[in-house]
Amino acid sequence: MLAAGTLTGCALQELTKDCEGTGSRVKEMAALGILDSRPAGATVARGFEKVDAGCWADSGDVSVYAGRTYAFPGTEAEVAAHYRTAAVRDGWDPDPEAPSGDPCFVKEDMTLRIVFLTAEGLAEDGHGSRPDLTTGAGYSVNADSFVDSGAEAGC
């Protein structure tokens, strides 16, 4: 039992080490202008006032990420149209590998995804019942980038 605890502690320590030195990259991701772009009428969702940014490590892959969550009274199509214009204007390219109609873009070593929220997904993430995010087109705009992996950005 003690050996298992020791091994688990080492594994957790290794995961923490993987994100060491990524602080400045996380700050760069959090400052991306596209995260503040939103269609007219969209508001920052209650409880999501700050950019969610950080680093995660899994199986040797290290990724930095940043995202914003918005409530929008319009449609998913209106949100997608906004980002198709705003992202391209900001230097992002539509990812040709993305599923048809999926608003997903790449820029340098970063991927930008627009994710539409559902009541089920919000509940799974511990956000409970959020009619402000499931009426109309609640969504999040998320950027991520692998660190030192050589992997190409893509959806």
C-alpha positions as CSV (number, residue, x, y, z in Angstrom):
1,M,0.0,0.0,0.0
2,L,2.8,2.4,0.9
3,A,4.6,1.6,-2.4
4,A,1.4,2.4,-4.4
5,G,1.1,5.7,-2.6
6,T,4.7,6.5,-3.3
7,L,4.4,5.7,-7.0
8,T,1.2,7.8,-7.3
9,G,2.9,10.7,-5.6
10,C,5.8,10.4,-8.1
11,A,3.4,10.3,-11.0
12,L,1.6,13.4,-9.8
13,Q,4.8,15.2,-9.3
14,E,5.9,14.3,-12.9
15,L,2.6,15.7,-14.2
16,T,3.2,19.0,-12.3
17,K,6.7,19.2,-13.7
18,D,5.4,18.9,-17.2
19,C,3.7,22.3,-16.9
20,E,6.6,24.0,-15.3
21,G,7.8,27.0,-17.3
22,T,4.5,27.4,-19.2
23,G,3.3,30.5,-17.2
24,S,4.2,33.0,-19.9
25,R,2.7,31.0,-22.6
26,V,-0.6,30.6,-20.6
27,K,-0.6,34.4,-20.2
28,E,-0.1,34.9,-24.0
29,M,-3.0,32.5,-24.7
30,A,-5.3,34.3,-22.2
31,A,-4.5,37.6,-23.9
32,L,-5.6,36.5,-27.4
33,G,-7.9,39.2,-28.8
34,I,-10.2,36.6,-30.4
35,L,-11.3,35.5,-27.0
36,D,-12.9,38.9,-26.4
37,S,-14.6,39.0,-29.8
38,R,-18.3,38.2,-29.7
39,P,-21.4,38.8,-31.8
40,A,-23.5,41.8,-30.9
41,G,-25.9,40.8,-28.1
42,A,-23.6,38.2,-26.6
43,T,-22.6,38.7,-23.0
44,V,-20.0,37.2,-20.7
45,A,-21.8,34.4,-18.9
46,R,-22.4,34.8,-15.2
47,G,-19.8,32.9,-13.3
48,F,-17.4,33.0,-16.3
49,E,-16.2,36.6,-16.0
50,K,-12.5,35.8,-16.2
51,V,-10.7,34.0,-19.0
52,D,-10.2,30.4,-18.0
53,A,-6.5,29.6,-18.8
54,G,-4.0,27.1,-17.7
55,C,-1.9,24.1,-18.6
56,W,-2.6,20.4,-18.5
57,A,-0.4,17.4,-19.0
58,D,-1.4,13.9,-20.0
59,S,0.6,11.0,-21.2
60,G,3.6,13.2,-22.0
61,D,1.5,15.8,-23.9
62,V,1.5,19.3,-22.5
63,S,-1.0,21.8,-23.6
64,V,-1.8,25.4,-22.7
65,Y,-5.3,26.7,-23.1
66,A,-7.5,29.7,-22.7
67,G,-11.2,30.2,-23.2
68,R,-14.3,32.5,-22.6
69,T,-17.9,31.6,-22.2
70,Y,-20.7,33.7,-23.5
71,A,-24.5,33.7,-23.4
72,F,-26.1,34.7,-26.7
73,P,-29.8,35.1,-27.4
74,G,-29.4,34.3,-31.1
75,T,-28.6,31.2,-33.0
76,E,-25.6,28.9,-33.4
77,A,-25.5,29.9,-37.1
78,E,-25.1,33.6,-36.1
79,V,-22.3,32.8,-33.7
80,A,-20.5,30.6,-36.3
81,A,-20.9,33.4,-38.9
82,H,-19.4,36.0,-36.5
83,Y,-16.3,33.8,-35.8
84,R,-15.8,32.9,-39.4
85,T,-15.3,36.6,-40.1
86,A,-13.6,37.6,-36.8
87,A,-11.1,34.7,-36.8
88,V,-10.1,35.2,-40.4
89,R,-9.6,38.9,-39.8
90,D,-7.4,38.1,-36.8
91,G,-5.2,35.8,-38.9
92,W,-6.8,32.4,-38.1
93,D,-7.5,30.0,-41.0
94,P,-10.4,27.6,-41.1
95,D,-9.1,24.1,-40.5
96,P,-9.8,22.1,-43.7
97,E,-9.8,18.9,-41.6
98,A,-12.6,20.1,-39.3
99,P,-16.0,18.4,-39.7
100,S,-18.3,20.3,-42.1
101,G,-19.8,23.4,-40.5
102,D,-17.7,23.0,-37.4
103,P,-16.3,26.5,-36.5
104,C,-12.6,25.5,-35.9
105,F,-9.5,27.5,-36.9
106,V,-5.8,27.2,-36.8
107,K,-3.1,29.9,-36.4
108,E,0.6,29.0,-36.1
109,D,0.7,26.3,-33.4
110,M,-2.8,27.1,-32.0
111,T,-6.3,25.7,-32.5
112,L,-9.4,27.8,-31.9
113,R,-12.7,26.0,-31.4
114,I,-16.2,27.4,-30.8
115,V,-18.2,24.9,-28.6
116,F,-21.9,25.2,-28.2
117,L,-23.1,24.5,-24.7
118,T,-25.8,22.0,-23.7
119,A,-27.7,21.5,-20.4
120,E,-26.2,18.0,-20.2
121,G,-22.6,19.2,-20.7
122,L,-23.0,22.1,-18.2
123,A,-24.4,19.6,-15.6
124,E,-21.5,17.2,-16.2
125,D,-19.0,20.1,-15.6
126,G,-20.8,21.0,-12.3
127,H,-22.5,24.2,-13.6
128,G,-26.0,22.9,-12.9
129,S,-29.1,24.3,-14.7
130,R,-28.1,27.4,-16.7
131,P,-31.0,28.6,-18.9
132,D,-28.9,31.7,-19.7
133,L,-26.5,29.3,-21.5
134,T,-28.9,26.9,-23.0
135,T,-31.5,29.3,-24.3
136,G,-30.4,30.7,-27.6
137,A,-26.7,29.8,-28.3
138,G,-24.6,29.7,-25.2
139,Y,-21.0,28.9,-26.3
140,S,-17.4,29.0,-25.4
141,V,-14.5,30.1,-27.5
142,N,-11.4,28.1,-26.7
143,A,-7.8,28.3,-27.9
144,D,-5.2,25.6,-27.1
145,S,-1.7,24.8,-28.1
146,F,0.6,21.8,-27.5
147,V,3.9,22.8,-25.9
148,D,7.2,21.4,-27.3
149,S,5.5,18.4,-28.9
150,G,6.0,19.1,-32.6
151,A,2.3,18.3,-33.2
152,E,0.6,20.4,-35.7
153,A,-2.4,22.5,-34.6
154,G,-5.7,21.1,-35.9
155,C,-9.3,20.3,-35.0
